[in-house]
Amino acid sequence: MSDMALWEKLLLGVFAVGIIFLFSPGIKETFKRSKEAKSDWAGVLFPLGIMVLFIIGLIYFAKN
């Protein structure tokens, strides 16, 4: 696969900056709401723990 031409790199950069400006109001609002939100660590740790146990089980049963 060949390298991208200069105009393709520039177009990609303009597109990336445009996407950032397009989504920046929503991102700012999301960060503002997340600071005001109640902490719910159990909602994060429970699925994460289940996933870790599942992966450990997969590794254990793959060895047997």
N, CA, C and O atoms as a Tripos MOL2 file, in Angstrom:
@<TRIPOS>MOLECULE
protein
  256   255    64     0     0
PROTEIN
NO_CHARGES

@<TRIPOS>ATOM
      1 N           0.8460   -1.1760    0.0000 N.3       1 MET1
      2 CA          0.0000    0.0000    0.0000 C.3       1 MET1
      3 C           0.8900    1.2380    0.0000 C.2       1 MET1
      4 O           1.8570    1.3110    0.7590 O.2       1 MET1
      5 N           0.5700    2.1940   -0.8370 N.am      2 SER2
      6 CA          1.4210    3.3730   -0.9660 C.3       2 SER2
      7 C           1.0760    4.4120    0.1010 C.2       2 SER2
      8 O           0.0110    4.3710    0.7170 O.2       2 SER2
      9 N           2.0100    5.3430    0.2970 N.am      3 ASP3
     10 CA          1.7910    6.4300    1.2400 C.3       3 ASP3
     11 C           0.7350    7.3830    0.7030 C.2       3 ASP3
     12 O           0.5000    7.4670   -0.5020 O.2       3 ASP3
     13 N           0.0990    8.1050    1.6350 N.am      4 MET4
     14 CA         -0.9060    9.0830    1.2220 C.3       4 MET4
     15 C          -0.2160   10.3130    0.6460 C.2       4 MET4
     16 O           0.8770   10.6850    1.0720 O.2       4 MET4
     17 N          -0.8590   10.9240   -0.3090 N.am      5 ALA5
     18 CA         -0.3480   12.1630   -0.8890 C.3       5 ALA5
     19 C          -0.5530   13.3130    0.0920 C.2       5 ALA5
     20 O          -1.3170   13.1930    1.0510 O.2       5 ALA5
     21 N           0.1270   14.4170   -0.1510 N.am      6 LEU6
     22 CA          0.0490   15.5670    0.7430 C.3       6 LEU6
     23 C          -1.3810   16.0850    0.8400 C.2       6 LEU6
     24 O          -1.8520   16.3950    1.9350 O.2       6 LEU6
     25 N          -2.0780   16.1840   -0.2920 N.am      7 TRP7
     26 CA         -3.4370   16.7150   -0.2570 C.3       7 TRP7
     27 C          -4.3800   15.7960    0.5190 C.2       7 TRP7
     28 O          -5.3430   16.2660    1.1260 O.2       7 TRP7
     29 N          -4.1090   14.4960    0.5020 N.am      8 GLU8
     30 CA         -4.9280   13.5620    1.2680 C.3       8 GLU8
     31 C          -4.6980   13.7370    2.7670 C.2       8 GLU8
     32 O          -5.6390   13.6710    3.5580 O.2       8 GLU8
     33 N          -3.4410   13.9600    3.1520 N.am      9 LYS9
     34 CA         -3.1320   14.2000    4.5610 C.3       9 LYS9
     35 C          -3.7760   15.4900    5.0500 C.2       9 LYS9
     36 O          -4.3270   15.5390    6.1500 O.2       9 LYS9
     37 N          -3.7050   16.5380    4.2260 N.am     10 LEU10
     38 CA         -4.3110   17.8120    4.5930 C.3      10 LEU10
     39 C          -5.8310   17.6810    4.7130 C.2      10 LEU10
     40 O          -6.4290   18.2090    5.6500 O.2      10 LEU10
     41 N          -6.4450   16.9860    3.7750 N.am     11 LEU11
     42 CA         -7.8870   16.7830    3.8080 C.3      11 LEU11
     43 C          -8.3030   15.9830    5.0400 C.2      11 LEU11
     44 O          -9.3230   16.2790    5.6630 O.2      11 LEU11
     45 N          -7.5270   14.9880    5.3810 N.am     12 LEU12
     46 CA         -7.8010   14.1930    6.5750 C.3      12 LEU12
     47 C          -7.6800   15.0460    7.8410 C.2      12 LEU12
     48 O          -8.4920   14.9150    8.7560 O.2      12 LEU12
     49 N          -6.6730   15.9150    7.8960 N.am     13 GLY13
     50 CA         -6.5080   16.8090    9.0380 C.3      13 GLY13
     51 C          -7.6590   17.7880    9.1700 C.2      13 GLY13
     52 O          -8.1450   18.0310   10.2740 O.2      13 GLY13
     53 N          -8.0990   18.3520    8.0520 N.am     14 VAL14
     54 CA         -9.2410   19.2790    8.0690 C.3      14 VAL14
     55 C         -10.4990   18.5430    8.5240 C.2      14 VAL14
     56 O         -11.2910   19.0820    9.2980 O.2      14 VAL14
     57 N         -10.6780   17.3380    8.0520 N.am     15 PHE15
     58 CA        -11.8300   16.5280    8.4530 C.3      15 PHE15
     59 C         -11.8010   16.2350    9.9530 C.2      15 PHE15
     60 O         -12.8340   16.3190   10.6160 O.2      15 PHE15
     61 N         -10.6330   15.8940   10.4940 N.am     16 ALA16
     62 CA        -10.4970   15.5890   11.9240 C.3      16 ALA16
     63 C         -10.7980   16.8240   12.7720 C.2      16 ALA16
     64 O         -11.4910   16.7240   13.7840 O.2      16 ALA16
     65 N         -10.2840   17.9820   12.3690 N.am     17 VAL17
     66 CA        -10.5520   19.2190   13.1140 C.3      17 VAL17
     67 C         -12.0360   19.5580   13.0480 C.2      17 VAL17
     68 O         -12.6180   20.0010   14.0380 O.2      17 VAL17
     69 N         -12.6450   19.3520   11.8920 N.am     18 GLY18
     70 CA        -14.0820   19.6070   11.7510 C.3      18 GLY18
     71 C         -14.9100   18.7130   12.6560 C.2      18 GLY18
     72 O         -15.8810   19.1680   13.2610 O.2      18 GLY18
     73 N         -14.5400   17.4570   12.7530 N.am     19 ILE19
     74 CA        -15.2570   16.5220   13.6390 C.3      19 ILE19
     75 C         -15.1140   16.9570   15.0930 C.2      19 ILE19
     76 O         -16.0800   16.8980   15.8530 O.2      19 ILE19
     77 N         -13.9180   17.3930   15.4860 N.am     20 ILE20
     78 CA        -13.7040   17.8590   16.8660 C.3      20 ILE20
     79 C         -14.5920   19.0570   17.1600 C.2      20 ILE20
     80 O         -15.2270   19.1080   18.2130 O.2      20 ILE20
     81 N         -14.6500   20.0300   16.2400 N.am     21 PHE21
     82 CA        -15.5080   21.2010   16.4510 C.3      21 PHE21
     83 C         -16.9880   20.8260   16.4290 C.2      21 PHE21
     84 O         -17.7900   21.4490   17.1250 O.2      21 PHE21
     85 N         -17.3540   19.8360   15.6540 N.am     22 LEU22
     86 CA        -18.7470   19.4120   15.5760 C.3      22 LEU22
     87 C         -19.2170   18.8000   16.8900 C.2      22 LEU22
     88 O         -20.3340   19.0670   17.3340 O.2      22 LEU22
     89 N         -18.3760   17.9840   17.5120 N.am     23 PHE23
     90 CA        -18.7690   17.2760   18.7270 C.3      23 PHE23
     91 C         -18.3660   17.9710   20.0200 C.2      23 PHE23
     92 O         -18.7360   17.4970   21.0950 O.2      23 PHE23
     93 N         -17.6240   19.0710   19.9630 N.am     24 SER24
     94 CA        -17.1400   19.7060   21.1910 C.3      24 SER24
     95 C         -18.2520   20.2180   22.1090 C.2      24 SER24
     96 O         -18.0940   20.0940   23.3230 O.2      24 SER24
     97 N         -19.3710   20.7880   21.6240 N.am     25 PRO25
     98 CA        -20.4180   21.2000   22.5760 C.3      25 PRO25
     99 C         -21.0070   20.0160   23.3550 C.2      25 PRO25
    100 O         -21.2680   20.1300   24.5520 O.2      25 PRO25
    101 N         -21.2080   18.9130   22.6940 N.am     26 GLY26
    102 CA        -21.7340   17.7300   23.3770 C.3      26 GLY26
    103 C         -20.7480   17.1630   24.3740 C.2      26 GLY26
    104 O         -21.1410   16.7060   25.4470 O.2      26 GLY26
    105 N         -19.4730   17.1880   24.0340 N.am     27 ILE27
    106 CA        -18.4460   16.6830   24.9390 C.3      27 ILE27
    107 C         -18.3670   17.5510   26.1930 C.2      27 ILE27
    108 O         -18.2520   17.0340   27.3040 O.2      27 ILE27
    109 N         -18.4300   18.8790   26.0120 N.am     28 LYS28
    110 CA        -18.3910   19.7880   27.1640 C.3      28 LYS28
    111 C         -19.5920   19.5580   28.0790 C.2      28 LYS28
    112 O         -19.4520   19.5400   29.3020 O.2      28 LYS28
    113 N         -20.7670   19.3830   27.4860 N.am     29 GLU29
    114 CA        -21.9720   19.1430   28.2760 C.3      29 GLU29
    115 C         -21.8810   17.8160   29.0260 C.2      29 GLU29
    116 O         -22.3090   17.7180   30.1760 O.2      29 GLU29
    117 N         -21.3310   16.8110   28.3810 N.am     30 THR30
    118 CA        -21.1810   15.5050   29.0210 C.3      30 THR30
    119 C         -20.2420   15.5790   30.2130 C.2      30 THR30
    120 O         -20.5290   15.0010   31.2610 O.2      30 THR30
    121 N         -19.1210   16.2830   30.0690 N.am     31 PHE31
    122 CA        -18.1890   16.4350   31.1940 C.3      31 PHE31
    123 C         -18.8430   17.2100   32.3380 C.2      31 PHE31
    124 O         -18.6180   16.8910   33.5050 O.2      31 PHE31
    125 N         -19.6450   18.2180   32.0150 N.am     32 LYS32
    126 CA        -20.3100   19.0000   33.0530 C.3      32 LYS32
    127 C         -21.3090   18.1320   33.8130 C.2      32 LYS32
    128 O         -21.3910   18.2100   35.0380 O.2      32 LYS32
    129 N         -22.0740   17.2990   33.0890 N.am     33 ARG33
    130 CA        -23.0400   16.4200   33.7410 C.3      33 ARG33
    131 C         -22.3570   15.3320   34.5540 C.2      33 ARG33
    132 O         -22.8660   14.9240   35.5990 O.2      33 ARG33
    133 N         -21.2000   14.8550   34.0810 N.am     34 SER34
    134 CA        -20.5190   13.7820   34.8100 C.3      34 SER34
    135 C         -19.9450   14.2760   36.1340 C.2      34 SER34
    136 O         -19.8380   13.5000   37.0830 O.2      34 SER34
    137 N         -19.5790   15.5320   36.2130 N.am     35 LYS35
    138 CA        -19.0880   16.0730   37.4830 C.3      35 LYS35
    139 C         -20.2120   16.1760   38.5060 C.2      35 LYS35
    140 O         -19.9750   16.0510   39.7080 O.2      35 LYS35
    141 N         -21.4380   16.4060   38.0300 N.am     36 GLU36
    142 CA        -22.5820   16.5570   38.9270 C.3      36 GLU36
    143 C         -23.2400   15.2190   39.2620 C.2      36 GLU36
    144 O         -24.0750   15.1540   40.1640 O.2      36 GLU36
    145 N         -22.8840   14.1750   38.5650 N.am     37 ALA37
    146 CA        -23.5410   12.8760   38.7320 C.3      37 ALA37
    147 C         -23.0680   12.1700   40.0030 C.2      37 ALA37
    148 O         -21.9590   12.3880   40.4910 O.2      37 ALA37
    149 N         -23.9520   11.3170   40.5170 N.am     38 LYS38
    150 CA        -23.6320   10.5250   41.7030 C.3      38 LYS38
    151 C         -22.6770    9.3950   41.3090 C.2      38 LYS38
    152 O         -22.8000    8.8120   40.2320 O.2      38 LYS38
    153 N         -21.7450    9.1030   42.1800 N.am     39 SER39
    154 CA        -20.7890    8.0250   41.9310 C.3      39 SER39
    155 C         -21.4600    6.6730   42.1000 C.2      39 SER39
    156 O         -22.1800    6.4570   43.0750 O.2      39 SER39
    157 N         -21.2330    5.7600   41.1600 N.am     40 ASP40
    158 CA        -21.8280    4.4320   41.2200 C.3      40 ASP40
    159 C         -20.7500    3.4070   40.9040 C.2      40 ASP40
    160 O         -20.7190    2.8330   39.8160 O.2      40 ASP40
    161 N         -19.8580    3.1820   41.8820 N.am     41 TRP41
    162 CA        -18.7470    2.2700   41.6560 C.3      41 TRP41
    163 C         -19.1930    0.8190   41.5740 C.2      41 TRP41
    164 O         -18.5590    0.0190   40.8860 O.2      41 TRP41
    165 N         -20.2710    0.4660   42.2630 N.am     42 ALA42
    166 CA        -20.7540   -0.9170   42.2030 C.3      42 ALA42
    167 C         -21.2120   -1.2630   40.7890 C.2      42 ALA42
    168 O         -21.0550   -2.4000   40.3430 O.2      42 ALA42
    169 N         -21.7730   -0.2930   40.0910 N.am     43 GLY43
    170 CA        -22.2140   -0.5190   38.7190 C.3      43 GLY43
    171 C         -21.0670   -0.7280   37.7600 C.2      43 GLY43
    172 O         -21.2620   -1.2810   36.6780 O.2      43 GLY43
    173 N         -19.8820   -0.3010   38.1290 N.am     44 VAL44
    174 CA        -18.6980   -0.5020   37.2920 C.3      44 VAL44
    175 C         -17.9480   -1.7630   37.7090 C.2      44 VAL44
    176 O         -17.5410   -2.5650   36.8680 O.2      44 VAL44
    177 N         -17.7740   -1.9230   39.0030 N.am     45 LEU45
    178 CA        -16.9400   -3.0190   39.5000 C.3      45 LEU45
    179 C         -17.5880   -4.3940   39.3450 C.2      45 LEU45
    180 O         -16.8800   -5.3770   39.1240 O.2      45 LEU45
    181 N         -18.9110   -4.4890   39.4540 N.am     46 PHE46
    182 CA        -19.5700   -5.7890   39.3320 C.3      46 PHE46
    183 C         -19.3860   -6.3900   37.9280 C.2      46 PHE46
    184 O         -18.9250   -7.5270   37.8250 O.2      46 PHE46
    185 N         -19.7260   -5.6760   36.8480 N.am     47 PRO47
    186 CA        -19.4900   -6.2650   35.5240 C.3      47 PRO47
    187 C         -18.0140   -6.5110   35.2320 C.2      47 PRO47
    188 O         -17.6650   -7.4860   34.5670 O.2      47 PRO47
    189 N         -17.1450   -5.6260   35.7300 N.am     48 LEU48
    190 CA        -15.7170   -5.8150   35.5340 C.3      48 LEU48
    191 C         -15.2290   -7.0730   36.2380 C.2      48 LEU48
    192 O         -14.4250   -7.8210   35.6820 O.2      48 LEU48
    193 N         -15.7040   -7.3150   37.4520 N.am     49 GLY49
    194 CA        -15.3330   -8.5230   38.1820 C.3      49 GLY49
    195 C         -15.8360   -9.7800   37.4920 C.2      49 GLY49
    196 O         -15.1210  -10.7790   37.4220 O.2      49 GLY49
    197 N         -17.0580   -9.7380   36.9850 N.am     50 ILE50
    198 CA        -17.6080  -10.8820   36.2550 C.3      50 ILE50
    199 C         -16.7600  -11.1720   35.0200 C.2      50 ILE50
    200 O         -16.4820  -12.3320   34.7150 O.2      50 ILE50
    201 N         -16.3510  -10.1280   34.3140 N.am     51 MET51
    202 CA        -15.5330  -10.3040   33.1170 C.3      51 MET51
    203 C         -14.1750  -10.9140   33.4680 C.2      51 MET51
    204 O         -13.7000  -11.8070   32.7660 O.2      51 MET51
    205 N         -13.5510  -10.4430   34.5430 N.am     52 VAL52
    206 CA        -12.2570  -10.9830   34.9620 C.3      52 VAL52
    207 C         -12.3910  -12.4540   35.3350 C.2      52 VAL52
    208 O         -11.5520  -13.2700   34.9520 O.2      52 VAL52
    209 N         -13.4360  -12.7960   36.0760 N.am     53 LEU53
    210 CA        -13.6490  -14.2010   36.4380 C.3      53 LEU53
    211 C         -13.8920  -15.0630   35.2010 C.2      53 LEU53
    212 O         -13.4180  -16.1980   35.1380 O.2      53 LEU53
    213 N         -14.6170  -14.5420   34.2280 N.am     54 PHE54
    214 CA        -14.8680  -15.2700   32.9880 C.3      54 PHE54
    215 C         -13.5630  -15.5400   32.2360 C.2      54 PHE54
    216 O         -13.3430  -16.6460   31.7430 O.2      54 PHE54
    217 N         -12.7060  -14.5270   32.1510 N.am     55 ILE55
    218 CA        -11.4270  -14.6930   31.4470 C.3      55 ILE55
    219 C         -10.5250  -15.6780   32.1890 C.2      55 ILE55
    220 O          -9.8620  -16.5060   31.5650 O.2      55 ILE55
    221 N         -10.5010  -15.5910   33.5120 N.am     56 ILE56
    222 CA         -9.7120  -16.5450   34.2930 C.3      56 ILE56
    223 C         -10.2360  -17.9630   34.0650 C.2      56 ILE56
    224 O          -9.4510  -18.9020   33.9310 O.2      56 ILE56
    225 N         -11.5580  -18.1170   34.0220 N.am     57 GLY57
    226 CA        -12.1410  -19.4230   33.7430 C.3      57 GLY57
    227 C         -11.7740  -19.9340   32.3610 C.2      57 GLY57
    228 O         -11.4860  -21.1200   32.1970 O.2      57 GLY57
    229 N         -11.7800  -19.0570   31.3670 N.am     58 LEU58
    230 CA        -11.3870  -19.4580   30.0180 C.3      58 LEU58
    231 C          -9.9430  -19.9420   29.9730 C.2      58 LEU58
    232 O          -9.6330  -20.9450   29.3310 O.2      58 LEU58
    233 N          -9.0640  -19.2170   30.6630 N.am     59 ILE59
    234 CA         -7.6550  -19.6070   30.6950 C.3      59 ILE59
    235 C          -7.4900  -20.9390   31.4230 C.2      59 ILE59
    236 O          -6.7260  -21.7990   30.9840 O.2      59 ILE59
    237 N          -8.2050  -21.1080   32.5330 N.am     60 TYR60
    238 CA         -8.0970  -22.3410   33.3120 C.3      60 TYR60
    239 C          -8.5790  -23.5480   32.5040 C.2      60 TYR60
    240 O          -7.9120  -24.5820   32.4670 O.2      60 TYR60
    241 N          -9.7280  -23.4140   31.8650 N.am     61 PHE61
    242 CA        -10.2700  -24.5490   31.1150 C.3      61 PHE61
    243 C          -9.5460  -24.7930   29.8070 C.2      61 PHE61
    244 O          -9.6090  -25.9020   29.2760 O.2      61 PHE61
    245 N          -8.8640  -23.8010   29.2700 N.am     62 ALA62
    246 CA         -8.0910  -24.0020   28.0420 C.3      62 ALA62
    247 C          -6.8440  -24.8300   28.3120 C.2      62 ALA62
    248 O          -6.3670  -25.5370   27.4250 O.2      62 ALA62
    249 N          -6.3100  -24.7490   29.5320 N.am     63 LYS63
    250 CA         -5.1100  -25.5170   29.8860 C.3      63 LYS63
    251 C          -5.4360  -26.9750   30.1360 C.2      63 LYS63
    252 O          -4.5740  -27.8390   29.9760 O.2      63 LYS63
    253 N          -6.6720  -27.2620   30.5280 N.am     64 ASN64
    254 CA         -7.0610  -28.6560   30.8460 C.3      64 ASN64
    255 C          -7.5360  -29.3950   29.6400 C.2      64 ASN64
    256 O          -7.8980  -30.5680   29.7380 O.2      64 ASN64
@<TRIPOS>BOND
     1     1     2 1
     2     2     3 1
     3     3     4 2
     4     3     5 am
     5     5     6 1
     6     6     7 1
     7     7     8 2
     8     7     9 am
     9     9    10 1
    10    10    11 1
    11    11    12 2
    12    11    13 am
    13    13    14 1
    14    14    15 1
    15    15    16 2
    16    15    17 am
    17    17    18 1
    18    18    19 1
    19    19    20 2
    20    19    21 am
    21    21    22 1
    22    22    23 1
    23    23    24 2
    24    23    25 am
    25    25    26 1
    26    26    27 1
    27    27    28 2
    28    27    29 am
    29    29    30 1
    30    30    31 1
    31    31    32 2
    32    31    33 am
    33    33    34 1
    34    34    35 1
    35    35    36 2
    36    35    37 am
    37    37    38 1
    38    38    39 1
    39    39    40 2
    40    39    41 am
    41    41    42 1
    42    42    43 1
    43    43    44 2
    44    43    45 am
    45    45    46 1
    46    46    47 1
    47    47    48 2
    48    47    49 am
    49    49    50 1
    50    50    51 1
    51    51    52 2
    52    51    53 am
    53    53    54 1
    54    54    55 1
    55    55    56 2
    56    55    57 am
    57    57    58 1
    58    58    59 1
    59    59    60 2
    60    59    61 am
    61    61    62 1
    62    62    63 1
    63    63    64 2
    64    63    65 am
    65    65    66 1
    66    66    67 1
    67    67    68 2
    68    67    69 am
    69    69    70 1
    70    70    71 1
    71    71    72 2
    72    71    73 am
    73    73    74 1
    74    74    75 1
    75    75    76 2
    76    75    77 am
    77    77    78 1
    78    78    79 1
    79    79    80 2
    80    79    81 am
    81    81    82 1
    82    82    83 1
    83    83    84 2
    84    83    85 am
    85    85    86 1
    86    86    87 1
    87    87    88 2
    88    87    89 am
    89    89    90 1
    90    90    91 1
    91    91    92 2
    92    91    93 am
    93    93    94 1
    94    94    95 1
    95    95    96 2
    96    95    97 am
    97    97    98 1
    98    98    99 1
    99    99   100 2
   100    99   101 am
   101   101   102 1
   102   102   103 1
   103   103   104 2
   104   103   105 am
   105   105   106 1
   106   106   107 1
   107   107   108 2
   108   107   109 am
   109   109   110 1
   110   110   111 1
   111   111   112 2
   112   111   113 am
   113   113   114 1
   114   114   115 1
   115   115   116 2
   116   115   117 am
   117   117   118 1
   118   118   119 1
   119   119   120 2
   120   119   121 am
   121   121   122 1
   122   122   123 1
   123   123   124 2
   124   123   125 am
   125   125   126 1
   126   126   127 1
   127   127   128 2
   128   127   129 am
   129   129   130 1
   130   130   131 1
   131   131   132 2
   132   131   133 am
   133   133   134 1
   134   134   135 1
   135   135   136 2
   136   135   137 am
   137   137   138 1
   138   138   139 1
   139   139   140 2
   140   139   141 am
   141   141   142 1
   142   142   143 1
   143   143   144 2
   144   143   145 am
   145   145   146 1
   146   146   147 1
   147   147   148 2
   148   147   149 am
   149   149   150 1
   150   150   151 1
   151   151   152 2
   152   151   153 am
   153   153   154 1
   154   154   155 1
   155   155   156 2
   156   155   157 am
   157   157   158 1
   158   158   159 1
   159   159   160 2
   160   159   161 am
   161   161   162 1
   162   162   163 1
   163   163   164 2
   164   163   165 am
   165   165   166 1
   166   166   167 1
   167   167   168 2
   168   167   169 am
   169   169   170 1
   170   170   171 1
   171   171   172 2
   172   171   173 am
   173   173   174 1
   174   174   175 1
   175   175   176 2
   176   175   177 am
   177   177   178 1
   178   178   179 1
   179   179   180 2
   180   179   181 am
   181   181   182 1
   182   182   183 1
   183   183   184 2
   184   183   185 am
   185   185   186 1
   186   186   187 1
   187   187   188 2
   188   187   189 am
   189   189   190 1
   190   190   191 1
   191   191   192 2
   192   191   193 am
   193   193   194 1
   194   194   195 1
   195   195   196 2
   196   195   197 am
   197   197   198 1
   198   198   199 1
   199   199   200 2
   200   199   201 am
   201   201   202 1
   202   202   203 1
   203   203   204 2
   204   203   205 am
   205   205   206 1
   206   206   207 1
   207   207   208 2
   208   207   209 am
   209   209   210 1
   210   210   211 1
   211   211   212 2
   212   211   213 am
   213   213   214 1
   214   214   215 1
   215   215   216 2
   216   215   217 am
   217   217   218 1
   218   218   219 1
   219   219   220 2
   220   219   221 am
   221   221   222 1
   222   222   223 1
   223   223   224 2
   224   223   225 am
   225   225   226 1
   226   226   227 1
   227   227   228 2
   228   227   229 am
   229   229   230 1
   230   230   231 1
   231   231   232 2
   232   231   233 am
   233   233   234 1
   234   234   235 1
   235   235   236 2
   236   235   237 am
   237   237   238 1
   238   238   239 1
   239   239   240 2
   240   239   241 am
   241   241   242 1
   242   242   243 1
   243   243   244 2
   244   243   245 am
   245   245   246 1
   246   246   247 1
   247   247   248 2
   248   247   249 am
   249   249   250 1
   250   250   251 1
   251   251   252 2
   252   251   253 am
   253   253   254 1
   254   254   255 1
   255   255   256 2
@<TRIPOS>SUBSTRUCTURE
     1 MET1         2 RESIDUE 1 A MET
     2 SER2         6 RESIDUE 1 A SER
     3 ASP3        10 RESIDUE 1 A ASP
     4 MET4        14 RESIDUE 1 A MET
     5 ALA5        18 RESIDUE 1 A ALA
     6 LEU6        22 RESIDUE 1 A LEU
     7 TRP7        26 RESIDUE 1 A TRP
     8 GLU8        30 RESIDUE 1 A GLU
     9 LYS9        34 RESIDUE 1 A LYS
    10 LEU10       38 RESIDUE 1 A LEU
    11 LEU11       42 RESIDUE 1 A LEU
    12 LEU12       46 RESIDUE 1 A LEU
    13 GLY13       50 RESIDUE 1 A GLY
    14 VAL14       54 RESIDUE 1 A VAL
    15 PHE15       58 RESIDUE 1 A PHE
    16 ALA16       62 RESIDUE 1 A ALA
    17 VAL17       66 RESIDUE 1 A VAL
    18 GLY18       70 RESIDUE 1 A GLY
    19 ILE19       74 RESIDUE 1 A ILE
    20 ILE20       78 RESIDUE 1 A ILE
    21 PHE21       82 RESIDUE 1 A PHE
    22 LEU22       86 RESIDUE 1 A LEU
    23 PHE23       90 RESIDUE 1 A PHE
    24 SER24       94 RESIDUE 1 A SER
    25 PRO25       98 RESIDUE 1 A PRO
    26 GLY26      102 RESIDUE 1 A GLY
    27 ILE27      106 RESIDUE 1 A ILE
    28 LYS28      110 RESIDUE 1 A LYS
    29 GLU29      114 RESIDUE 1 A GLU
    30 THR30      118 RESIDUE 1 A THR
    31 PHE31      122 RESIDUE 1 A PHE
    32 LYS32      126 RESIDUE 1 A LYS
    33 ARG33      130 RESIDUE 1 A ARG
    34 SER34      134 RESIDUE 1 A SER
    35 LYS35      138 RESIDUE 1 A LYS
    36 GLU36      142 RESIDUE 1 A GLU
    37 ALA37      146 RESIDUE 1 A ALA
    38 LYS38      150 RESIDUE 1 A LYS
    39 SER39      154 RESIDUE 1 A SER
    40 ASP40      158 RESIDUE 1 A ASP
    41 TRP41      162 RESIDUE 1 A TRP
    42 ALA42      166 RESIDUE 1 A ALA
    43 GLY43      170 RESIDUE 1 A GLY
    44 VAL44      174 RESIDUE 1 A VAL
    45 LEU45      178 RESIDUE 1 A LEU
    46 PHE46      182 RESIDUE 1 A PHE
    47 PRO47      186 RESIDUE 1 A PRO
    48 LEU48      190 RESIDUE 1 A LEU
    49 GLY49      194 RESIDUE 1 A GLY
    50 ILE50      198 RESIDUE 1 A ILE
    51 MET51      202 RESIDUE 1 A MET
    52 VAL52      206 RESIDUE 1 A VAL
    53 LEU53      210 RESIDUE 1 A LEU
    54 PHE54      214 RESIDUE 1 A PHE
    55 ILE55      218 RESIDUE 1 A ILE
    56 ILE56      222 RESIDUE 1 A ILE
    57 GLY57      226 RESIDUE 1 A GLY
    58 LEU58      230 RESIDUE 1 A LEU
    59 ILE59      234 RESIDUE 1 A ILE
    60 TYR60      238 RESIDUE 1 A TYR
    61 PHE61      242 RESIDUE 1 A PHE
    62 ALA62      246 RESIDUE 1 A ALA
    63 LYS63      250 RESIDUE 1 A LYS
    64 ASN64      254 RESIDUE 1 A ASN
